[in-house]
Amino acid sequence: MAKFHVRARTVDLLGRQQIAGIPTAISELFKNSHDAYARNVEVD
């Protein structure tokens, strides 16, 4: 299974430059995790 880590800076950049807002960016990260068949996803 794929395992990846995302730093807060990445979420910030996604939120500001490509996606309408931070909540949407976080949602996209969860969707991408699902598409990658991730077993665990955490947001802290």
C-alpha positions in Angstrom: 0.0 0.0 0.0 1.1 3.5 -0.7 2.2 5.6 2.3 2.8 9.3 2.1 3.1 12.3 4.4 1.9 15.8 3.7 3.2 18.8 5.5 1.1 21.7 6.6 2.9 23.9 4.1 1.6 21.7 1.2 -1.9 22.0 2.4 -1.5 25.7 2.7 -0.1 26.0 -0.8 -2.9 23.8 -2.2 -5.5 25.9 -0.4 -4.2 29.2 -1.7 -3.1 28.4 -5.2 -5.2 25.5 -6.5 -8.2 24.9 -4.4 -10.8 27.4 -3.1 -10.0 26.9 0.6 -8.2 24.9 3.3 -11.2 22.6 4.1 -11.4 21.7 0.4 -7.7 21.0 0.3 -8.0 18.7 3.2 -10.9 17.0 1.6 -8.9 16.5 -1.5 -6.1 14.9 0.5 -8.6 12.4 1.9 -10.0 11.7 -1.5 -6.5 11.1 -2.9 -5.8 8.7 0.0 -8.9 6.8 -0.8 -7.9 6.6 -4.5 -4.4 5.2 -3.4 -6.2 2.6 -1.2 -4.6 3.9 2.0 -5.4 2.0 5.1 -4.9 4.9 7.5 -5.3 8.6 7.0 -4.7 11.2 9.7 -5.0 14.9 9.9 -3.4 16.7 12.9 
